[in-house]
């Protein structure tokens, strides 16, 4: 019976995430910088940075949030004319108080600067007061 209790406790700890553990996702680096942008942004001066970035993305045209868990957000951005889909990922690290932003085209060797413009506009909107 004692072993069963220990096993149950162990399974509970493994299955239920701890709020003390950081759950943010580290975004992978850009392999092809011709169609990928990855930036880290300190958000000490921003109130509720994750909620703010989520609101900005929710109100962006042709952008659909496909995953959001409180400190990680993944959105798909569809281009207006060619209907290509780009991935936009945001990871918030409360310990460091920063946002990691990554935007990458799924197809092609170049993006005509679209991902850079997207990330720069997002950062600009986040830092607005």
Rosetta constraint file for C-alpha pairs under 8 A:
AtomPair CA 1 CA 5 HARMONIC 6.33 0.50
AtomPair CA 2 CA 6 HARMONIC 6.33 0.50
AtomPair CA 3 CA 7 HARMONIC 6.06 0.50
AtomPair CA 4 CA 8 HARMONIC 6.08 0.50
AtomPair CA 5 CA 9 HARMONIC 6.15 0.50
AtomPair CA 6 CA 10 HARMONIC 6.07 0.50
AtomPair CA 7 CA 11 HARMONIC 6.14 0.50
AtomPair CA 8 CA 12 HARMONIC 6.09 0.50
AtomPair CA 9 CA 13 HARMONIC 6.24 0.50
AtomPair CA 10 CA 14 HARMONIC 6.29 0.50
AtomPair CA 11 CA 15 HARMONIC 5.99 0.50
AtomPair CA 12 CA 16 HARMONIC 5.79 0.50
AtomPair CA 13 CA 17 HARMONIC 7.17 0.50
AtomPair CA 13 CA 18 HARMONIC 7.83 0.50
AtomPair CA 17 CA 21 HARMONIC 7.47 0.50
AtomPair CA 22 CA 93 HARMONIC 7.90 0.50
AtomPair CA 23 CA 71 HARMONIC 7.32 0.50
AtomPair CA 24 CA 71 HARMONIC 5.48 0.50
AtomPair CA 24 CA 72 HARMONIC 6.01 0.50
AtomPair CA 24 CA 91 HARMONIC 6.02 0.50
AtomPair CA 24 CA 92 HARMONIC 6.27 0.50
AtomPair CA 24 CA 93 HARMONIC 6.14 0.50
AtomPair CA 25 CA 71 HARMONIC 7.90 0.50
AtomPair CA 25 CA 72 HARMONIC 6.40 0.50
AtomPair CA 25 CA 91 HARMONIC 5.95 0.50
AtomPair CA 26 CA 91 HARMONIC 6.87 0.50
AtomPair CA 27 CA 89 HARMONIC 7.60 0.50
AtomPair CA 27 CA 91 HARMONIC 7.08 0.50
AtomPair CA 27 CA 100 HARMONIC 7.28 0.50
AtomPair CA 27 CA 102 HARMONIC 7.19 0.50
AtomPair CA 29 CA 38 HARMONIC 6.95 0.50
AtomPair CA 30 CA 36 HARMONIC 5.72 0.50
AtomPair CA 30 CA 37 HARMONIC 6.62 0.50
AtomPair CA 30 CA 38 HARMONIC 6.57 0.50
AtomPair CA 30 CA 104 HARMONIC 7.95 0.50
AtomPair CA 31 CA 36 HARMONIC 7.70 0.50
AtomPair CA 32 CA 36 HARMONIC 6.27 0.50
AtomPair CA 32 CA 109 HARMONIC 7.88 0.50
AtomPair CA 33 CA 37 HARMONIC 6.52 0.50
AtomPair CA 34 CA 109 HARMONIC 6.44 0.50
AtomPair CA 34 CA 110 HARMONIC 5.05 0.50
AtomPair CA 34 CA 111 HARMONIC 6.88 0.50
AtomPair CA 35 CA 104 HARMONIC 5.84 0.50
AtomPair CA 35 CA 105 HARMONIC 5.62 0.50
AtomPair CA 35 CA 108 HARMONIC 7.69 0.50
AtomPair CA 35 CA 109 HARMONIC 6.38 0.50
AtomPair CA 35 CA 110 HARMONIC 4.86 0.50
AtomPair CA 35 CA 111 HARMONIC 5.06 0.50
AtomPair CA 35 CA 113 HARMONIC 7.60 0.50
AtomPair CA 35 CA 115 HARMONIC 6.83 0.50
AtomPair CA 36 CA 102 HARMONIC 7.34 0.50
AtomPair CA 36 CA 103 HARMONIC 5.71 0.50
AtomPair CA 36 CA 104 HARMONIC 4.21 0.50
AtomPair CA 36 CA 105 HARMONIC 6.48 0.50
AtomPair CA 36 CA 115 HARMONIC 6.30 0.50
AtomPair CA 36 CA 116 HARMONIC 7.73 0.50
AtomPair CA 37 CA 101 HARMONIC 7.98 0.50
AtomPair CA 37 CA 102 HARMONIC 5.64 0.50
AtomPair CA 37 CA 103 HARMONIC 5.36 0.50
AtomPair CA 37 CA 104 HARMONIC 6.43 0.50
AtomPair CA 37 CA 115 HARMONIC 6.12 0.50
AtomPair CA 37 CA 116 HARMONIC 5.95 0.50
AtomPair CA 37 CA 119 HARMONIC 7.35 0.50
AtomPair CA 38 CA 100 HARMONIC 7.25 0.50
AtomPair CA 38 CA 101 HARMONIC 5.60 0.50
AtomPair CA 38 CA 102 HARMONIC 4.30 0.50
AtomPair CA 38 CA 103 HARMONIC 6.57 0.50
AtomPair CA 39 CA 100 HARMONIC 5.87 0.50
AtomPair CA 39 CA 101 HARMONIC 5.23 0.50
AtomPair CA 39 CA 102 HARMONIC 6.50 0.50
AtomPair CA 39 CA 119 HARMONIC 7.78 0.50
AtomPair CA 40 CA 98 HARMONIC 6.79 0.50
AtomPair CA 40 CA 99 HARMONIC 5.75 0.50
AtomPair CA 40 CA 100 HARMONIC 4.49 0.50
AtomPair CA 40 CA 101 HARMONIC 6.24 0.50
AtomPair CA 41 CA 98 HARMONIC 5.38 0.50
AtomPair CA 41 CA 99 HARMONIC 5.12 0.50
AtomPair CA 41 CA 100 HARMONIC 6.33 0.50
AtomPair CA 41 CA 101 HARMONIC 7.78 0.50
AtomPair CA 41 CA 123 HARMONIC 7.69 0.50
AtomPair CA 42 CA 96 HARMONIC 8.00 0.50
AtomPair CA 42 CA 97 HARMONIC 6.21 0.50
AtomPair CA 42 CA 98 HARMONIC 4.33 0.50
AtomPair CA 42 CA 99 HARMONIC 6.50 0.50
AtomPair CA 43 CA 49 HARMONIC 6.63 0.50
AtomPair CA 43 CA 97 HARMONIC 5.79 0.50
AtomPair CA 43 CA 98 HARMONIC 5.24 0.50
AtomPair CA 43 CA 99 HARMONIC 6.96 0.50
AtomPair CA 43 CA 127 HARMONIC 7.94 0.50
AtomPair CA 44 CA 97 HARMONIC 6.06 0.50
AtomPair CA 44 CA 98 HARMONIC 7.51 0.50
AtomPair CA 45 CA 127 HARMONIC 8.00 0.50
AtomPair CA 46 CA 126 HARMONIC 7.53 0.50
AtomPair CA 46 CA 127 HARMONIC 6.81 0.50
AtomPair CA 47 CA 52 HARMONIC 7.89 0.50
AtomPair CA 48 CA 52 HARMONIC 6.17 0.50
AtomPair CA 49 CA 53 HARMONIC 6.12 0.50
AtomPair CA 49 CA 99 HARMONIC 7.97 0.50
AtomPair CA 49 CA 126 HARMONIC 7.43 0.50
AtomPair CA 50 CA 54 HARMONIC 6.10 0.50
AtomPair CA 50 CA 70 HARMONIC 7.46 0.50
AtomPair CA 50 CA 71 HARMONIC 6.59 0.50
AtomPair CA 50 CA 92 HARMONIC 6.42 0.50
AtomPair CA 50 CA 99 HARMONIC 7.96 0.50
AtomPair CA 51 CA 55 HARMONIC 6.13 0.50
AtomPair CA 52 CA 56 HARMONIC 6.27 0.50
AtomPair CA 52 CA 126 HARMONIC 6.74 0.50
AtomPair CA 53 CA 57 HARMONIC 6.19 0.50
AtomPair CA 53 CA 122 HARMONIC 7.71 0.50
AtomPair CA 53 CA 126 HARMONIC 6.32 0.50
AtomPair CA 54 CA 58 HARMONIC 6.06 0.50
AtomPair CA 54 CA 73 HARMONIC 7.58 0.50
AtomPair CA 55 CA 59 HARMONIC 6.32 0.50
AtomPair CA 56 CA 60 HARMONIC 6.34 0.50
AtomPair CA 56 CA 122 HARMONIC 7.57 0.50
AtomPair CA 56 CA 125 HARMONIC 7.47 0.50
AtomPair CA 56 CA 126 HARMONIC 7.88 0.50
AtomPair CA 57 CA 63 HARMONIC 6.86 0.50
AtomPair CA 57 CA 65 HARMONIC 7.68 0.50
AtomPair CA 57 CA 75 HARMONIC 7.89 0.50
AtomPair CA 58 CA 63 HARMONIC 7.02 0.50
AtomPair CA 58 CA 64 HARMONIC 7.12 0.50
AtomPair CA 58 CA 65 HARMONIC 7.07 0.50
AtomPair CA 59 CA 63 HARMONIC 7.94 0.50
AtomPair CA 62 CA 77 HARMONIC 5.72 0.50
AtomPair CA 62 CA 78 HARMONIC 5.39 0.50
AtomPair CA 62 CA 79 HARMONIC 7.21 0.50
AtomPair CA 62 CA 80 HARMONIC 7.46 0.50
AtomPair CA 63 CA 75 HARMONIC 6.51 0.50
AtomPair CA 63 CA 76 HARMONIC 5.66 0.50
AtomPair CA 63 CA 77 HARMONIC 4.41 0.50
AtomPair CA 63 CA 78 HARMONIC 6.49 0.50
AtomPair CA 64 CA 75 HARMONIC 5.36 0.50
AtomPair CA 64 CA 76 HARMONIC 5.29 0.50
AtomPair CA 64 CA 77 HARMONIC 6.51 0.50
AtomPair CA 65 CA 73 HARMONIC 7.22 0.50
AtomPair CA 65 CA 74 HARMONIC 5.95 0.50
AtomPair CA 65 CA 75 HARMONIC 4.08 0.50
AtomPair CA 65 CA 76 HARMONIC 6.38 0.50
AtomPair CA 66 CA 73 HARMONIC 7.83 0.50
AtomPair CA 66 CA 74 HARMONIC 5.78 0.50
AtomPair CA 66 CA 75 HARMONIC 5.38 0.50
AtomPair CA 66 CA 76 HARMONIC 6.94 0.50
AtomPair CA 67 CA 72 HARMONIC 7.67 0.50
AtomPair CA 67 CA 73 HARMONIC 5.55 0.50
AtomPair CA 67 CA 74 HARMONIC 5.04 0.50
AtomPair CA 67 CA 75 HARMONIC 6.91 0.50
AtomPair CA 68 CA 72 HARMONIC 5.66 0.50
AtomPair CA 68 CA 73 HARMONIC 4.40 0.50
AtomPair CA 68 CA 74 HARMONIC 6.49 0.50
AtomPair CA 69 CA 73 HARMONIC 6.76 0.50
AtomPair CA 71 CA 90 HARMONIC 7.90 0.50
AtomPair CA 71 CA 91 HARMONIC 5.74 0.50
AtomPair CA 71 CA 92 HARMONIC 4.85 0.50
AtomPair CA 71 CA 93 HARMONIC 7.10 0.50
AtomPair CA 72 CA 89 HARMONIC 7.41 0.50
AtomPair CA 72 CA 90 HARMONIC 5.66 0.50
AtomPair CA 72 CA 91 HARMONIC 4.50 0.50
AtomPair CA 72 CA 92 HARMONIC 6.28 0.50
AtomPair CA 73 CA 89 HARMONIC 5.63 0.50
AtomPair CA 73 CA 90 HARMONIC 5.08 0.50
AtomPair CA 73 CA 91 HARMONIC 6.51 0.50
AtomPair CA 74 CA 87 HARMONIC 7.09 0.50
AtomPair CA 74 CA 88 HARMONIC 5.77 0.50
AtomPair CA 74 CA 89 HARMONIC 4.52 0.50
AtomPair CA 74 CA 90 HARMONIC 6.54 0.50
AtomPair CA 75 CA 87 HARMONIC 6.01 0.50
AtomPair CA 75 CA 88 HARMONIC 5.08 0.50
AtomPair CA 75 CA 89 HARMONIC 6.35 0.50
AtomPair CA 76 CA 85 HARMONIC 6.19 0.50
AtomPair CA 76 CA 86 HARMONIC 5.71 0.50
AtomPair CA 76 CA 87 HARMONIC 4.93 0.50
AtomPair CA 76 CA 88 HARMONIC 6.13 0.50
AtomPair CA 77 CA 85 HARMONIC 5.47 0.50
AtomPair CA 77 CA 86 HARMONIC 5.11 0.50
AtomPair CA 77 CA 87 HARMONIC 6.37 0.50
AtomPair CA 77 CA 88 HARMONIC 7.08 0.50
AtomPair CA 78 CA 83 HARMONIC 5.37 0.50
AtomPair CA 78 CA 84 HARMONIC 5.47 0.50
AtomPair CA 78 CA 85 HARMONIC 4.45 0.50
AtomPair CA 78 CA 86 HARMONIC 6.40 0.50
AtomPair CA 79 CA 83 HARMONIC 4.68 0.50
AtomPair CA 79 CA 84 HARMONIC 5.23 0.50
AtomPair CA 79 CA 85 HARMONIC 6.44 0.50
AtomPair CA 79 CA 86 HARMONIC 7.89 0.50
AtomPair CA 84 CA 105 HARMONIC 8.00 0.50
AtomPair CA 84 CA 106 HARMONIC 7.80 0.50
AtomPair CA 84 CA 107 HARMONIC 7.67 0.50
AtomPair CA 85 CA 105 HARMONIC 6.85 0.50
AtomPair CA 85 CA 106 HARMONIC 6.47 0.50
AtomPair CA 86 CA 103 HARMONIC 6.99 0.50
AtomPair CA 86 CA 104 HARMONIC 5.61 0.50
AtomPair CA 86 CA 105 HARMONIC 4.40 0.50
AtomPair CA 86 CA 106 HARMONIC 5.59 0.50
AtomPair CA 87 CA 102 HARMONIC 7.90 0.50
AtomPair CA 87 CA 103 HARMONIC 5.61 0.50
AtomPair CA 87 CA 104 HARMONIC 5.34 0.50
AtomPair CA 87 CA 105 HARMONIC 6.41 0.50
AtomPair CA 87 CA 106 HARMONIC 7.09 0.50
AtomPair CA 88 CA 101 HARMONIC 7.44 0.50
AtomPair CA 88 CA 102 HARMONIC 5.74 0.50
AtomPair CA 88 CA 103 HARMONIC 4.39 0.50
AtomPair CA 88 CA 104 HARMONIC 6.65 0.50
AtomPair CA 89 CA 101 HARMONIC 5.81 0.50
AtomPair CA 89 CA 102 HARMONIC 5.08 0.50
AtomPair CA 89 CA 103 HARMONIC 6.34 0.50
AtomPair CA 90 CA 99 HARMONIC 6.61 0.50
AtomPair CA 90 CA 100 HARMONIC 5.60 0.50
AtomPair CA 90 CA 101 HARMONIC 4.65 0.50
AtomPair CA 90 CA 102 HARMONIC 6.46 0.50
AtomPair CA 91 CA 99 HARMONIC 5.66 0.50
AtomPair CA 91 CA 100 HARMONIC 5.06 0.50
AtomPair CA 91 CA 101 HARMONIC 6.65 0.50
AtomPair CA 92 CA 97 HARMONIC 7.37 0.50
AtomPair CA 92 CA 98 HARMONIC 5.98 0.50
AtomPair CA 92 CA 99 HARMONIC 4.57 0.50
AtomPair CA 92 CA 100 HARMONIC 6.39 0.50
AtomPair CA 93 CA 97 HARMONIC 5.59 0.50
AtomPair CA 93 CA 98 HARMONIC 5.48 0.50
AtomPair CA 93 CA 99 HARMONIC 6.34 0.50
AtomPair CA 93 CA 100 HARMONIC 7.99 0.50
AtomPair CA 94 CA 98 HARMONIC 6.76 0.50
AtomPair CA 101 CA 119 HARMONIC 7.17 0.50
AtomPair CA 102 CA 119 HARMONIC 7.64 0.50
AtomPair CA 103 CA 115 HARMONIC 5.59 0.50
AtomPair CA 103 CA 116 HARMONIC 7.89 0.50
AtomPair CA 103 CA 118 HARMONIC 7.67 0.50
AtomPair CA 103 CA 119 HARMONIC 6.93 0.50
AtomPair CA 104 CA 115 HARMONIC 6.40 0.50
AtomPair CA 105 CA 111 HARMONIC 6.87 0.50
AtomPair CA 105 CA 115 HARMONIC 7.47 0.50
AtomPair CA 111 CA 115 HARMONIC 6.91 0.50
AtomPair CA 113 CA 117 HARMONIC 6.21 0.50
AtomPair CA 114 CA 118 HARMONIC 6.08 0.50
AtomPair CA 115 CA 119 HARMONIC 6.17 0.50
AtomPair CA 116 CA 120 HARMONIC 6.04 0.50
AtomPair CA 117 CA 121 HARMONIC 5.98 0.50
AtomPair CA 118 CA 122 HARMONIC 6.12 0.50
AtomPair CA 119 CA 123 HARMONIC 6.12 0.50
AtomPair CA 120 CA 124 HARMONIC 6.08 0.50
AtomPair CA 121 CA 125 HARMONIC 6.15 0.50
AtomPair CA 122 CA 126 HARMONIC 6.15 0.50
AtomPair CA 123 CA 127 HARMONIC 6.22 0.50
AtomPair CA 124 CA 128 HARMONIC 6.33 0.50
